[in-house]
Amino acid sequence: VYLNANGIRPSKTIDDNYNKGLGAFMNIKSTLAAQLWPPSIRLTVYKVYIRSIMEHPAPPLVLLANGKRYKHTIAEGIKRLQSLQNECLAWAFGRSRPRHTLESLVGITPICIRFQ
């Protein structure tokens, strides 16, 4: 979590965790072993490893958003994190649509709901 004189810097914090999550996803996706994994293993890797990296700063960001500070910045960051989750689910299942159906079937909650 990045800080400045006024407290938490949400844009820098979200950017950093997005980039770390994306980096983890790209590293795993590019391995030869991951290309042979079935969807259940890919989904587990996303849930356990990638999602935990992406959502690490959620508690302080939720407090800031609920306190009306940086609400727009945090909402934009959540959209970016959701797009990364969408990309990970598309990789796990070999298809990108319908996203809401995939999330429901495997018990993945949209990021905007988890960040409430």
MDTraj code that builds the backbone (N, CA, C; nanometers):
import mdtraj as md
import numpy as np

residues = "VAL TYR LEU ASN ALA ASN GLY ILE ARG PRO SER LYS THR ILE ASP ASP ASN TYR ASN LYS GLY LEU GLY ALA PHE MET ASN ILE LYS SER THR LEU ALA ALA GLN LEU TRP PRO PRO SER ILE ARG LEU THR VAL TYR LYS VAL TYR ILE ARG SER ILE MET GLU HIS PRO ALA PRO PRO LEU VAL LEU LEU ALA ASN GLY LYS ARG TYR LYS HIS THR ILE ALA GLU GLY ILE LYS ARG LEU GLN SER LEU GLN ASN GLU CYS LEU ALA TRP ALA PHE GLY ARG SER ARG PRO ARG HIS THR LEU GLU SER LEU VAL GLY ILE THR PRO ILE CYS ILE ARG PHE GLN".split()
xyz = np.array([
    [0.0856, -0.1169, 0.0000],
    [0.0000, 0.0000, 0.0000],
    [0.0896, 0.1223, 0.0000],
    [0.0661, 0.2115, -0.0957],
    [0.1468, 0.3321, -0.1081],
    [0.0863, 0.4459, -0.0265],
    [0.1724, 0.5211, 0.0411],
    [0.1281, 0.6306, 0.1257],
    [0.1880, 0.7616, 0.0793],
    [0.1170, 0.8706, 0.1089],
    [0.1711, 1.0047, 0.0921],
    [0.1343, 1.0832, 0.2176],
    [0.1537, 1.2145, 0.2174],
    [0.1265, 1.2956, 0.3358],
    [-0.0204, 1.2927, 0.3763],
    [-0.1098, 1.2677, 0.2814],
    [-0.2532, 1.2648, 0.3099],
    [-0.3067, 1.1248, 0.3389],
    [-0.2211, 1.0255, 0.3366],
    [-0.2657, 0.8882, 0.3625],
    [-0.2350, 0.7967, 0.2460],
    [-0.3272, 0.7075, 0.2171],
    [-0.3080, 0.6071, 0.1126],
    [-0.3204, 0.6697, -0.0256],
    [-0.2329, 0.6288, -0.1162],
    [-0.2407, 0.6707, -0.2564],
    [-0.3110, 0.5600, -0.3340],
    [-0.4431, 0.5695, -0.3516],
    [-0.5169, 0.4588, -0.4119],
    [-0.4790, 0.4290, -0.5564],
    [-0.4538, 0.5303, -0.6369],
    [-0.4233, 0.5040, -0.7775],
    [-0.2926, 0.4266, -0.7909],
    [-0.1921, 0.4638, -0.7165],
    [-0.0628, 0.3945, -0.7202],
    [-0.0760, 0.2536, -0.6633],
    [-0.1543, 0.2391, -0.5563],
    [-0.1750, 0.1085, -0.4944],
    [-0.2459, 0.0135, -0.5903],
    [-0.3517, 0.0608, -0.6546],
    [-0.4258, -0.0228, -0.7492],
    [-0.3390, -0.0573, -0.8694],
    [-0.2693, 0.0424, -0.9237],
    [-0.1813, 0.0175, -1.0389],
    [-0.0771, -0.0888, -1.0062],
    [-0.0174, -0.0770, -0.8885],
    [0.0868, -0.1716, -0.8497],
    [0.0308, -0.3136, -0.8386],
    [-0.0837, -0.3285, -0.7753],
    [-0.1403, -0.4624, -0.7596],
    [-0.1938, -0.5173, -0.8912],
    [-0.2456, -0.4309, -0.9765],
    [-0.2879, -0.4745, -1.1099],
    [-0.1664, -0.5279, -1.1859],
    [-0.0578, -0.4527, -1.1838],
    [0.0633, -0.4941, -1.2553],
    [0.1223, -0.6225, -1.1977],
    [0.1194, -0.6374, -1.0657],
    [0.1686, -0.7612, -1.0043],
    [0.0796, -0.8793, -1.0431],
    [-0.0520, -0.8588, -1.0404],
    [-0.1445, -0.9651, -1.0796],
    [-0.1278, -1.0026, -1.2257],
    [-0.1140, -0.9006, -1.3113],
    [-0.0934, -0.9256, -1.4534],
    [0.0381, -0.9986, -1.4774],
    [0.1420, -0.9571, -1.4074],
    [0.2714, -1.0239, -1.4215],
    [0.2651, -1.1702, -1.3792],
    [0.1971, -1.1966, -1.2678],
    [0.1817, -1.3347, -1.2217],
    [0.1037, -1.4156, -1.3243],
    [-0.0029, -1.3572, -1.3763],
    [-0.0849, -1.4263, -1.4760],
    [-0.0038, -1.4568, -1.6015],
    [0.0696, -1.3589, -1.6517],
    [0.1477, -1.3795, -1.7738],
    [0.2591, -1.4821, -1.7521],
    [0.3227, -1.4809, -1.6346],
    [0.4267, -1.5800, -1.6060],
    [0.3695, -1.7209, -1.6043],
    [0.2554, -1.7375, -1.5393],
    [0.1945, -1.8705, -1.5320],
    [0.1439, -1.9139, -1.6690],
    [0.0771, -1.8220, -1.7381],
    [0.0183, -1.8540, -1.8684],
    [0.1244, -1.8967, -1.9693],
    [0.2437, -1.8419, -1.9586],
    [0.3473, -1.8694, -2.0578],
    [0.4246, -1.9984, -2.0313],
    [0.4034, -2.0616, -1.9174],
    [0.4777, -2.1852, -1.8903],
    [0.4202, -2.3007, -1.9720],
    [0.5045, -2.3929, -2.0051],
    [0.4615, -2.5091, -2.0828],
    [0.3633, -2.5949, -2.0025],
    [0.3882, -2.6100, -1.8745],
    [0.3003, -2.6926, -1.7909],
    [0.1589, -2.6359, -1.7868],
    [0.1466, -2.5037, -1.7771],
    [0.0140, -2.4413, -1.7677],
    [-0.0684, -2.4641, -1.8933],
    [-0.0032, -2.4826, -2.0056],
    [-0.0759, -2.5070, -2.1298],
    [-0.1441, -2.6436, -2.1297],
    [-0.0969, -2.7312, -2.0438],
    [-0.1533, -2.8665, -2.0367],
    [-0.2523, -2.8846, -1.9223],
    [-0.2644, -2.7842, -1.8353],
    [-0.3531, -2.7959, -1.7204],
    [-0.4993, -2.7959, -1.7628],
    [-0.5820, -2.8741, -1.6951],
    [-0.7261, -2.8683, -1.7207],
    [-0.7852, -2.7403, -1.6585],
    [-0.9051, -2.7036, -1.6974],
    [-0.9673, -2.5813, -1.6445],
    [-0.9746, -2.5745, -1.4919],
    [-0.9960, -2.6868, -1.4257],
    [-1.0074, -2.6839, -1.2793],
    [-0.8761, -2.6405, -1.2138],
    [-0.7639, -2.6839, -1.2670],
    [-0.6332, -2.6437, -1.2125],
    [-0.6076, -2.4972, -1.2431],
    [-0.6375, -2.4541, -1.3629],
    [-0.6187, -2.3132, -1.3985],
    [-0.7029, -2.2227, -1.3082],
    [-0.8255, -2.2625, -1.2825],
    [-0.9126, -2.1832, -1.1963],
    [-0.8577, -2.1774, -1.0541],
    [-0.8083, -2.2886, -1.0060],
    [-0.7507, -2.2915, -0.8715],
    [-0.6283, -2.2018, -0.8626],
    [-0.5444, -2.2041, -0.9634],
    [-0.4260, -2.1169, -0.9660],
    [-0.4695, -1.9704, -0.9630],
    [-0.5748, -1.9384, -1.0390],
    [-0.6248, -1.8008, -1.0363],
    [-0.6735, -1.7643, -0.8964],
    [-0.7576, -1.8481, -0.8383],
    [-0.8167, -1.8171, -0.7071],
    [-0.7116, -1.8037, -0.5974],
    [-0.6163, -1.8950, -0.5969],
    [-0.5199, -1.9010, -0.4867],
    [-0.4054, -1.8013, -0.5047],
    [-0.3594, -1.7849, -0.6242],
    [-0.2374, -1.7061, -0.6453],
    [-0.2654, -1.5673, -0.7032],
    [-0.3244, -1.5617, -0.8188],
    [-0.3399, -1.4342, -0.8892],
    [-0.4392, -1.3432, -0.8178],
    [-0.5559, -1.3959, -0.7826],
    [-0.6581, -1.3124, -0.7181],
    [-0.6101, -1.2603, -0.5833],
    [-0.5350, -1.3406, -0.5089],
    [-0.4868, -1.2929, -0.3792],
    [-0.3893, -1.1764, -0.3954],
    [-0.3123, -1.1763, -0.5024],
    [-0.2221, -1.0638, -0.5302],
    [-0.3031, -0.9396, -0.5656],
    [-0.4019, -0.9564, -0.6525],
    [-0.4825, -0.8427, -0.6979],
    [-0.5604, -0.7786, -0.5839],
    [-0.6108, -0.8584, -0.4919],
    [-0.7017, -0.8076, -0.3899],
    [-0.6342, -0.7744, -0.2577],
    [-0.5042, -0.7806, -0.2540],
    [-0.4322, -0.7522, -0.1300],
    [-0.4696, -0.6156, -0.0700],
    [-0.4829, -0.5085, -0.1480],
    [-0.5130, -0.3782, -0.0866],
    [-0.6621, -0.3501, -0.0681],
    [-0.7476, -0.4486, -0.0855],
    [-0.8922, -0.4244, -0.0813],
    [-0.9414, -0.3579, 0.0480],
    [-0.9043, -0.4040, 0.1670],
    [-0.9615, -0.3443, 0.2882],
    [-0.9411, -0.1928, 0.3014],
    [-0.8191, -0.1411, 0.2873],
    [-0.8069, 0.0045, 0.3002],
    [-0.8756, 0.0813, 0.1858],
    [-0.8763, 0.0238, 0.0664],
    [-0.9425, 0.0911, -0.0452],
    [-1.0931, 0.0975, -0.0246],
    [-1.1514, -0.0069, 0.0306],
    [-1.2948, -0.0072, 0.0589],
    [-1.3278, 0.0994, 0.1620],
    [-1.2449, 0.1111, 0.2636],
    [-1.2681, 0.2147, 0.3652],
    [-1.2611, 0.3547, 0.3044],
    [-1.1657, 0.3770, 0.2159],
    [-1.1558, 0.5078, 0.1496],
    [-1.2772, 0.5350, 0.0619],
    [-1.3196, 0.4353, -0.0142],
    [-1.4343, 0.4527, -0.1040],
    [-1.5627, 0.4762, -0.0250],
    [-1.5795, 0.4043, 0.0851],
    [-1.6987, 0.4233, 0.1673],
    [-1.6989, 0.5588, 0.2357],
    [-1.5823, 0.6124, 0.2595],
    [-1.5706, 0.7452, 0.3184],
    [-1.5739, 0.8561, 0.2147],
    [-1.6085, 0.8207, 0.0915],
    [-1.6225, 0.9156, -0.0203],
    [-1.4906, 0.9759, -0.0658],
    [-1.3792, 0.9220, -0.0208],
    [-1.2501, 0.9723, -0.0668],
    [-1.2033, 0.8868, -0.1834],
    [-1.1623, 0.9508, -0.2874],
    [-1.1069, 0.8827, -0.4055],
    [-1.2053, 0.7836, -0.4677],
    [-1.3333, 0.8074, -0.4530],
    [-1.4340, 0.7113, -0.5012],
    [-1.4194, 0.6844, -0.6511],
    [-1.4008, 0.7887, -0.7313],
    [-1.3876, 0.7717, -0.8760],
    [-1.2598, 0.6947, -0.9103],
    [-1.1501, 0.7279, -0.8454],
    [-1.0227, 0.6605, -0.8709],
    [-1.0328, 0.5120, -0.8386],
    [-1.0955, 0.4807, -0.7266],
    [-1.1092, 0.3413, -0.6859],
    [-1.2036, 0.2671, -0.7805],
    [-1.3119, 0.3320, -0.8236],
    [-1.4057, 0.2690, -0.9180],
    [-1.3352, 0.2365, -1.0498],
    [-1.2520, 0.3261, -1.0980],
    [-1.1769, 0.2997, -1.2213],
    [-1.0771, 0.1855, -1.2017],
    [-1.0144, 0.1812, -1.0857],
    [-0.9209, 0.0733, -1.0565],
    [-0.9910, -0.0621, -1.0496],
    [-1.1105, -0.0636, -0.9930],
    [-1.1875, -0.1869, -0.9850],
    [-1.2223, -0.2364, -1.1251],
    [-1.2526, -0.1444, -1.2168],
    [-1.2805, -0.1847, -1.3553],
    [-1.1583, -0.2529, -1.4173],
    [-1.0406, -0.1989, -1.3903],
    [-0.9175, -0.2597, -1.4432],
    [-0.8951, -0.3981, -1.3847],
    [-0.9176, -0.4107, -1.2542],
    [-0.9012, -0.5415, -1.1907],
    [-1.0032, -0.6415, -1.2440],
    [-1.1251, -0.5942, -1.2717],
    [-1.2283, -0.6823, -1.3274],
    [-1.1874, -0.7290, -1.4668],
    [-1.1276, -0.6406, -1.5446],
    [-1.0846, -0.6819, -1.6787],
    [-0.9755, -0.7888, -1.6699],
    [-0.8883, -0.7788, -1.5701],
    [-0.7862, -0.8814, -1.5511],
    [-0.8507, -1.0127, -1.5072],
    [-0.9501, -1.0056, -1.4188],
    [-1.0206, -1.1274, -1.3799],
    [-1.0879, -1.1914, -1.5008],
    [-1.1479, -1.1097, -1.5864],
    [-1.2124, -1.1613, -1.7079],
    [-1.1115, -1.2345, -1.7963],
    [-0.9941, -1.1759, -1.8098],
    [-0.8890, -1.2369, -1.8918],
    [-0.8432, -1.3695, -1.8314],
    [-0.8321, -1.3748, -1.6998],
    [-0.7914, -1.4985, -1.6325],
    [-0.8971, -1.6081, -1.6486],
    [-1.0243, -1.5711, -1.6373],
    [-1.1308, -1.6701, -1.6557],
    [-1.1365, -1.7192, -1.8002],
    [-1.1135, -1.6290, -1.8939],
    [-1.1100, -1.6694, -2.0346],
    [-0.9972, -1.7698, -2.0576],
    [-0.8831, -1.7466, -1.9953],
    [-0.7714, -1.8405, -2.0055],
    [-0.8059, -1.9740, -1.9398],
    [-0.8665, -1.9679, -1.8220],
    [-0.8976, -2.0913, -1.7482],
    [-0.9939, -2.1804, -1.8246],
    [-1.0916, -2.1200, -1.8922],
    [-1.1951, -2.1991, -1.9578],
    [-1.1844, -2.2034, -2.1095],
    [-1.0907, -2.1294, -2.1647],
    [-1.0742, -2.1309, -2.3095],
    [-1.1827, -2.0539, -2.3827],
    [-1.2570, -1.9713, -2.3126],
    [-1.3607, -1.8873, -2.3747],
    [-1.3845, -1.7665, -2.2856],
    [-1.4275, -1.6595, -2.3478],
    [-1.4461, -1.5358, -2.2708],
    [-1.5925, -1.5003, -2.2485],
    [-1.6815, -1.5648, -2.3142],
    [-1.8244, -1.5326, -2.2988],
    [-1.9028, -1.6565, -2.2654],
    [-2.0102, -1.6487, -2.1988],
    [-2.0621, -1.5345, -2.1249],
    [-1.9937, -1.5236, -1.9882],
    [-1.9376, -1.4072, -1.9593],
    [-1.8579, -1.3863, -1.8378],
    [-1.9374, -1.4106, -1.7110],
    [-2.0585, -1.3551, -1.7023],
    [-2.1378, -1.3698, -1.5801],
    [-2.1727, -1.5160, -1.5541],
    [-2.1965, -1.5903, -1.6596],
    [-2.2271, -1.7326, -1.6445],
    [-2.1050, -1.8075, -1.5920],
    [-1.9888, -1.7782, -1.6465],
    [-1.8664, -1.8436, -1.5989],
    [-1.8427, -1.8121, -1.4518],
    [-1.8581, -1.6849, -1.4144],
    [-1.8387, -1.6472, -1.2742],
    [-1.9363, -1.7215, -1.1836],
    [-2.0605, -1.7300, -1.2249],
    [-2.1623, -1.7973, -1.1431],
    [-2.1345, -1.9463, -1.1295],
    [-2.0974, -2.0104, -1.2380],
    [-2.0746, -2.1551, -1.2352],
    [-1.9604, -2.1957, -1.1431],
    [-1.8594, -2.1126, -1.1348],
    [-1.7419, -2.1499, -1.0560],
    [-1.7332, -2.0758, -0.9227],
    [-1.8328, -1.9952, -0.8915],
    [-1.8359, -1.9269, -0.7628],
    [-1.7395, -1.8114, -0.7492],
    [-1.7107, -1.7448, -0.8592],
    [-1.6240, -1.6268, -0.8567],
    [-1.7142, -1.5035, -0.8530],
    [-1.6999, -1.4236, -0.7516],
    [-1.7791, -1.3022, -0.7391],
    [-1.7107, -1.1898, -0.8168],
    [-1.7883, -1.1051, -0.8865],
    [-1.7263, -0.9910, -0.9530],
    [-1.6486, -0.9037, -0.8536],
    [-1.5437, -0.8436, -0.9005],
    [-1.4566, -0.7654, -0.8122],
    [-1.5317, -0.6499, -0.7460],
    [-1.6219, -0.5861, -0.8176],
    [-1.6941, -0.4729, -0.7581],
    [-1.7764, -0.5164, -0.6379],
    [-1.8226, -0.6388, -0.6356],
    [-1.8981, -0.6892, -0.5202],
    [-1.8033, -0.7283, -0.4076],
    [-1.6896, -0.7888, -0.4408],
    [-1.5938, -0.8272, -0.3366],
    [-1.5312, -0.7058, -0.2713],
    [-1.5253, -0.5947, -0.3409],
    [-1.4651, -0.4734, -0.2855],
    [-1.5680, -0.3867, -0.2123],
    [-1.6808, -0.4410, -0.1749],
    [-1.7817, -0.3625, -0.1013],
    [-1.7646, -0.3792, 0.0465],
])
top = md.Topology()
chain = top.add_chain()
for i, resn in enumerate(residues, 1):
    res = top.add_residue(resn, chain, resSeq=i)
    for name in ("N", "CA", "C"):
        top.add_atom(name, md.element.get_by_symbol(name[0]), res)
traj = md.Trajectory(xyz[None], top)
